[in-house]
Amino acid sequence: MGFSLNEEQRLLREEVRRFAEERIAPGTAERDRDHVFPADILREMGELGPRGMMVPGAEGGAGLVALSYAVAVAEIARICPSIGVTMSVNNSVCCWPIARFGSEELKRRFLPPLATGEVLGGFGLTEPGSGSDAAAMRTTARRDGDEWVLDGEKAWITNAGVGAYFVVIAKTAPEEGHRGISAFVVPADAPGFGVGAPENKLGLRASATAPLVFDGCRIPAENLLGELGKGFGIALATLDHSRLGIAAQAVGIHKRALELARRYALERIQFGVPLAQHQEIQFKIARMATELVAAVELTRHAARLEPSRVGGRFAAEAKLLASEAANRAVYDALQIHGGNGFCEDYEIARLHRDVRVTTSYEGTSEMQRLVISRHLLREAAGG
């Protein structure tokens, strides 16, 4: 496909890469080991710009296109996937739906602090009993005068406990199925808003993940996002967009796995020669490099098509390819490390834990295949 970056995007990539290597890399292993959320680094990122990349300049953001955003996420995830997903969630599932579907009042109230790094945001869709089957959610919102009252629980919420604002999807007319679902912007200081115990995760340990609990949670009526009953469509559109961030995160992890594998293969001596001289190791590195090119190109292609009607299909394809290729790359890189890869002293062990979730969140690989096939079949039918 050959989608090159323009000069502005190349400069952005270099700036974000330098920040990641100089400010994020030191202490990454320790933060992962101790489950420490890097609040100070994220504040600095707000000043740099990646916290609100696609938010229009009028609302305090950088006003950049999706491709620039994907480039930045990949560079940060290459050094720390935990910070990469924190940034991605703030941008793609909190800022983006507010900017895309919010009233002028909601944009004015919530986007500037989210975009400038003053606060973080998140997205509440998944529940303990509903993941891929999002329409089976049980969280409800009922109108009470000039307020909406939310009851229910959301699970696996990135930035829970550290975020100030959350886009939350809830049923406003349960009897109407997916047509009775609406979206809201819920501040973390709203009465009845709670955060459950942090999840003890396999990977991404320096990101914050916990349940959100709504117990008679009251928000102003004007916090309705978009139109009443259109929340399911907002959620799906948000996921279509946010998959670009996960694809980019997977690309960043993949890049780092290849770097570590090459370095180790050149340094490690086995049977009297470096591992890199053994054909099987060469084959692994060749596959990693080839699939990385494919993942980068497809992710960039999807980012360029992001505003179009077919953008959701290509975002799903990018997420599917990039996440599965990254998992293969990390597996091979760990295999090249041999027994040392099983030791937490080696960075590849952390990547092995971090990469696994990329095939699960923002829609599993199985759901991506459904999304892709439905797009293709609809196009073939002339829909």
Steps between C-alpha positions, in 0.01 A plus 500: 500500500792734567330761715782734591479764771509868423760729653275602789432136587867406479587782738221393736630143495851614589376729776282230658775239462748727674255568784429127538866403511610784728204536736296179484767230467675570833305317770269310264594160646462626857159655432385173346634295790341722765176581310576875515290733288731762338296812573800735471594372154142529378487861617811569295340329203212744528742784447659318204164447330424124467221511759258679263641447155178495297308753708452820298722792590196702610445248781865495611622206291761459231247457220701225330379222273464135597825401329701735721326355803585142395864594447523651849328205674740255334806693616378516860387134507841396367646615832206452737176333386334603826543869425414433138158362587438775757561759230296306244197471727503869589515593131286245326218393732456814707610808303393364161132420574456830683653690207301297246158477668498756780306823513695825491445527875643153568801573280561829679476343845692178456741509207748772607607335828515157330704628208748713691595235754321651797292181543460152350189333362365154432217298345242279669347232278609152618322350800558191716234313300545660157817533298477426128119494540483868590124525451455265798614775739299551818603853601198730479440874489161651584390860469411676823411862437812685388727204570583150382539232767736211418506160668727208415863401462762518225801267493860521382498879473835651410574819700244411768618655824719757324261639238272801547247440221355184345283440196250243629253291300174407677148378428239776505216284359591134571191370320623646169820296475797674340271790402447571867867564581646848553838657573596742775798696626537419869738695727681294763384741771130448422289384799467121494811442287740238637814310404557137593821324597780522239541192283808283561593471133736269315651793309472876450557528871587870493158589358198543725216250451201454731119471498274804503195480727190717460270503801234759432765705323356840407619710207347805330252430218724684255772235552316280250747438216337517159134409463292293737497137389804538275756378753556159346599661171726741684667208678558310175634809323730565794633144487552528125716803567675373811623184327752719322661575836523132592643414158760773553575373850557152357729646232709669769532177701588310181775749416652464844484119488689500171764735640551281806512181294760635259717634780490178699559283192815696418635493857411149618755230410380142452699214344791736461322763288241775557139383492453726198704259290253216551248472217196438721570824689540684171163366385330622817647847463404509132138419582490758778636771269270412211185493711600828664509672161153364423364612839646850467369548146150371574474708817602813309256415221218459752594830665483682167153353436377568855234761409359294210213252482741207472726624778353257754584200286860602451540589868381148586741352244788705639419405858467132410821481298713720725397338828542142380829578326628669815411195707692278259796738499522515878470122522785454252711766671452327833588167340820651365584608856466136610490449876597863560169607347327337796675741737351837591848652480456498122268750335352240270329335799302818565411536134378141501253592773405835351431388144249231586206732559528667159303213347226541763413861577318737265350182358655155493662361186190290452281812505731674254448217254125542537523877446717454191283229346181697560648805327609289203171315467301822529711655226450192280124525551507866396430629849 
